[in-house]
Structure formats: structure tokens, C-alpha cells
Amino acid sequence: TVVDPLNGLPDLRARHVRFVGDPDRRIREDYLRILRFFRFTAWYGDPALGMDAEGLAACAAGIDGLPTLSRERVGAEMRKLLAAADPAPAVASMATTGILAAILPGADPRALAPLIHLELDADWLRRLAALGGEDPTDHLRLSRAEARDLAALRAAIGSADTPRVLGWRLGAKRGADAVLLRACLLEQPIPAAAMAHVAEGATARFPITAADLPGLAGPVLGQELKRLEKAWLASDLRLTRSQLLG
């Protein structure tokens, strides 16, 4: 026996996500429900139905309540939202209502759908990087590791690093993420063999050590190692130990 006092079964069957009762009242009870509305729609809603119009209007009307929420709660919701199979329509609706700008100033969702089309897994941090805007570390209370990875991805998008160098700097996972983000944000095709080159770079090792530079020590040694490393990176990791020392 199914007891359904709110008559929710038809909505469940239709995958229609909406507020229980009066949306404005539900939101005033807890403004985090604005973000949950988008998250639940992204996870459980029928894409053909789109966003519930009444709920969307109530979320837009309640936008001034978002600053009352703790950033930890906002960050938790955004992580879950961006981890959905396809959060792009929900995030686009957040943008049109001004909600995205209220929690992530400067964010732009246009690259999110192309990214999701290319990617093989739902990585919320990669998708967050695709939104751009101001540094969200404080807005979402990112951990140090999350903030470090996000900053590295953002820097990689506009850098001149080759896929091999991206793999060496960021590792196989984040290096591949950077290649995907470049393609979507710069509206460029993914270079042929780029992912293979990222994998090669991730396993590469700088061929020079301090032992290869006898007679040098302290700051002078550090400067020479950096010079050689820069030359190695400029060669797309191709220069050998003997070529660098020669």
C-alpha cells in the first residue's frame, strides 16, 4: 500500500520536479530550496518538461534570500548539481533568472553544454572551471586541494602549454580536463592525438638532476635547473639529457 497524501505519484511517474504546495512559502522557509530545485531537476527531472514554470518564477522572486545562506551549504549544493549527468539546462536557467550570478559572480554557462557533450565522466570541478567568472573558492568554500586544481585548470586554459606539457604539469586526469576546457571555451577542435600526448606527458620525467650540474650550488644551481627545465618544456619534452647538457 502506498500512502500518498500529497498526490506526488503522478509527478514521480512524469519526472516532474516542483515544490510541495506554495513555492514562495517553501522558499521563505529555507532559501537553500532555490538551489535544490535546480539540483533535483537536473538529477531527476524529465529534460523534455524543462523547469517547472511556477517554481522557476518563485526562485527568481526569492533571489534576495540567497545571501543569507552559509557558503558551505551553497558549495555543497553546487557540487551536487554540477555532478548530475547533464546539469547544463538547469545551470542555464539559473543564469537567465540571475541566480547563477548571485552565487558565482561573472559565471557564464555557455561552454557547459559543449563540454558535457565531449566529456566521458561527470567531474563537477571541471564543469565549474568551464563556468569561469570570479574565483569561487570563497563563494563555495572550496578545499585547498579543490582550489589548487581549479586554479591550475583556469591557468591552463589560456596558457601556451602543449598537451604533453599539460600532462606533465597537471597529471593525466587534469591535463585531459584542460584540453577539453580549451576546446569548449576557445571554440576550437581537440587536436589529433592530444589525449595520447597528455598521457605521455604525465609519465615523463625531467631528465636533469642536481647531480648533473657539479660545481653549482645554492641559488645558482636552482636558476640553472629552472633554465634547463624551461628549455625542456619549450621542446615539448623532447630534449634528452645529453642535448640539455650539451
N, C-alpha and C positions, 0 to 999 in steps of 0.2 A: 504494500500500500504506500503510495506516495502522497504525503500531505503537502499541499502547495497553496498556502494561504495568500501568497502574493501573486498567484497566477503567473508564475515565471516560466513554466514548462514550454509554452509556445515560443517565448523568446529564446530559450535554450535551444530548442529544435531549429529555430531560424538563425541562430547565432547572431541575435540582435542585442547588442550591448546598450543598456540605458539605465538611468538612475531609477531607484525604487521610489515611487511617489513623486513629490515635487522636487525637481532637480535643484532649484535655487535653495530650498531649505536644506537638502542634503549637503550641499556645498558649504553653506554657512556653518554647518555642524563641524566640518573639517575640510579646510581648503585643500588638503592633500588629495581629496577626491577628484579634483580637477585633473591632476596628473594621472591618477589611477584610471580615470575614464579613457584617456588616450592609451594607457598601457593595456588595459583589458580589451579595448577594441583591437589593438594591434595583435594581441595574442589569441583572442577568441572570436572576434567579430568576423562576419562574412564580408570579404572585400567588396562584393557586389552591392551590398547595402550601404557602404560608406559609413560616415559618422552619423549617429543619431542627431537630427537637427535640433531638437529641443535641448538635449544635453549639451551640444556644442554651444548653443546660444547662452545657456546658463554658465558654462565655463568662461566664456568671453565676458559675461557680466560680472563674474566673481574674481576677475584678474587682480583686483587691488588687494585681495586677501593673500596672494602668494608670498609677499614679503614677510608675512607672519610665521611662515613655516621655517623650521630648522633646516639648515643646509644639508645636514646628514640625511634627513628624510627625503629631501628633494633629490640628492645624489643617489640614494637607494632606488627611487622610482625611475630615474633616468637610466640607470644601469639596466634595470629590468626591461624597460621599454625598448632600449636600443638592442637588447639581446633577442627580441622577437624575430621570427622568420623574415618578416618584411615590415619594418616599422615606418617605411617611407611615407605612406599615405597619412598615417597618424601624425607624424612629425610635420608634414606639410600643412595639415590642418592646424596644428599648434602655431605654425608660422603665420597663417592667414588671420588667426584670432589675436595675435600679439603675445601669446603665452610663451612661445619659444624665446622671443626677445626679452621677456620679463625674467626668465631664469638663466638664459645664456645670451647675454648681450652680443649683438653682431653675428650671431649664428645664421647660416644660410643653408637650407635643406636641399638645394638643387642638385648637388652631387651625390646625395644619398641613394636615390633610386638607381642611377648607373652603377654605383659601387656594389649595391646588393645584387645587381644582375651579373656582375663579374666574379664576386667572391664565392668561396666554397664553404665557408663556415660563418656563423653569426658571432662576430667579435665586436662587442659593444664599444671598446676603446678605439678601434679602427674607425668605426662609424662616427664616434664622437669627433675624431680628428677631421673627418670629412665635413663636419658642420662649420668648422672654422670659428671666427669671432674672437672675443676676448678669451684670455686664458681662463678656463673653467675650474682650475684647481681649487680655488676658494669657494666658488659658487656651488660646486658639487662635493666639496670636501674629499678630494681625491687623496689617495695614499701617496707616499713619496715615490713608490715604485710606479704607480699609475701615472703620476705627474711627470716622472722622468721619461717613461715610454711615450707619453703623449707629446712632450716637448721634442723628443727625438724624431717622431713621425712628422710633426709640423715643420721642423727644420729640414728634414729630408725632402719634403715636397718641393721646396724652392731651391734646393741645392743643385750643384752640377755633378754630384756623385753618380757614377755608373752603377748599374745593378750589382756588379761584383763588389764595388766599394760599399754599397748599401748593405750587402750581406755581411761584409767584414765588420762594419761599424755597428749594425743593429742585430745581427744574427739572422738565421733563416726565416723565422716567423715574421719579425717586424720588418725585415728587409723586403720580404714579399708584400707585406702590407703597404710599405712606402711606394712600391711600384704600382700597386692597384690605385692608391690615392692619387698619385701623379696622373695616371691615365684619366681618372674621373674629373679631378679638379682642373687640370690643364687642358682637358678635352683632347687628349692625344691617344693614339693606339698604343697598346702594350708592345714594346719592342720584341721582335722574334728572339726566342731563347732567353728572354730576360729572367725568367724564374730559375732556369738552369744556372745562369750566371750568378744569381743571388745565392743559390746553394753552394756554388764553387767558392764564392767569397766568404761564406760563413765558415768554411772549413780551412780557409787559407791562414797562414801564419807569416807574420813579418819575418823575413829571413835574417835579420841582423840583430845581434845582442850586444850588450856592453863588452863582452869578451872579444868581439870582433874589432874593437877600437882601442887597442893597447896604447897607453901613454896619455889617454884622455881621462879626465875625472871631473866630478862636480858639475857646475852649470855648463861648462864647455862640452862635456860628454852628453848631457841632456839635449843641448842645442843641436849637436851633430846627429844624434838619433832622430830628432824631430825632422831635420833636414832630409835625412835619408828616407824616413817614413813618408814624407811629403812626396818625394820623387817616386817612391814605390806606388803610392796611391795614384799619382798622375799617370803612371804607366798602366793603370787598370790591373794592378797586382802582378804584372808580367815580369818585371826586372828581377833577375836572380841575385843571389848573394854576391857572386863574383862581379856581376855587372854594377851593382851598387857600390862595391868597394873599389872597383877599378876606376 
